[in-house]
Amino acid sequence: MSLESLFIKFTTIDSITFSFYLGIFMFISMAGTLLVKQRGEIKELTKNSFPMLLLCAALMGSSNILFITAIKSTTVANVVIIFGTSALFASLFGYLIYKEKIEKNILIASFFMLIGLFIIFSDDIGIGNMSGNIYALLCVCTFSLAFVFLSNYTKISRVGLTAVTGIYIAIIAFILSDNINIDLNTLGIIAVMGLLITPISRVLMGNGTKYISASEVTLLMIIETIMAPVWVWLFLNEIPSSNTFIGGSIIVVTLIANSLYTLKKGNT
């Protein structure tokens, strides 16, 4: 997922047009996977909690559109920091919907990770565009809610879910868009993101909810905030600041400590 912000920033088209083509490519990628490698799951899509599959697809699709809109509306730093609260939202939704206990280690780890995030972007955070910040907050809410549901419905095909998510994104974007014209260069950028980066990352994260809690998945996802400066350095030749290394070290140490704690707890 850490590549997504970079790819979005590479383009100059509006977020809705971007979302339309992204949704189409996501559907092509995942529908092709189902037809070639997982034909048996096509028949199972309507059998395993189909209403929940549609709900999660709508939530994840909305999250994608909101994320792209947020990136286009405000700074990447603001969006990523707000997105870093996803573990807290997942824990809150899990408690409200399924009465899941909020583990103390999740709260502690989230606290230290947020400190790391603020150190990384302390030189760049500004007021930003308020609408972009609101889009980012709504993105976090819809994304976290989808993963809470998915962690309790493990039989839902993650590949099928991502394919349906692509359809949802394309339909909603088409309804909202006034113009879907696009140049070939931009189409190529979105194709790479839609065929590979976004669907693969969503399937892998969705599979993660089969084995660990939604809050653990969203907690691990904060690693993307470390990788984003690396991609910028590699492709745009921007050298990460000392704050990036300091904040990133805090996040990595927190991730390792939390993972070891969770592993030890699971073995006792």
C-alpha positions, 0 to 999 in steps of 0.5 A: 500500500505504501506505493499507492500515494506515490502513484496517485501523486504521479497523476494530475487527473481528478480523484473521481476519474482516477477511481473509475479506472482504478476500479475497472483494473481492480476488477479485471485483475481479480476476476481474471484470477478467479477464472484462471486459478480459483473457479471453484470460488465463483460459485461460493461467492453467493453462498458464504455471507453474500450480504456481508460480502457486498457490505464489505465491498461497499466499505472498502470501495468507499475507503479507496475513493476517499483515500484517493480524494484525500491524497488529491486534496491535502498533503500525504503527511496529513493523510498518512498520520490520520490513517495511522489511527486505523488500529484504534478505530478497528478496536473501537468498532470491534468493541461496539459491534462484537463486544471484543475486548480492547487489548492493552497492548494494542492501545500502548502500541498505537500510542507509540506508533502515533508518536513515531508518525508525528516525529516523521512528519513534524517538519511537514504537518500544517493545517492542510486542507480541512476537506482532505483531512475529513476525507482521510478520517472517513477513509479510516472509519470505512476501512477499519469497519470493513476489516472488523467485519472481515475478521469475523467472516473468514469464509468470504473469498478475499479475491472475490471481495476485491473484484466486487470492490472494483465494480463498486468503485467503478460504478460510484465513480462513473455516477459522480464523474462529469468527464472520464477522458484520460491520456495513455500515460496516466492510464498506464500508471493507473493500470499498474496500480489497479492490476497489481498494487491495490488488488494484491495488497487488499487480498493479502490484508484480507487474508491476514484477517483470517489469522489475526484480529482486525486491530492487529492487521491495521496496526501492522499496516502503519509500516507503510508510513516508513516505506513511503519516504523510501519510495519517494527517495528511490523514484523522486530522489528525495533524501529522507530526513533524520526525523524519518529515521528516528520516527521509523525506528520507533515504529519498527521497534514497537511493531517488533515488541507488539508482535513478540508480545502477541506471539508469546501470549498466544503460546501461553 
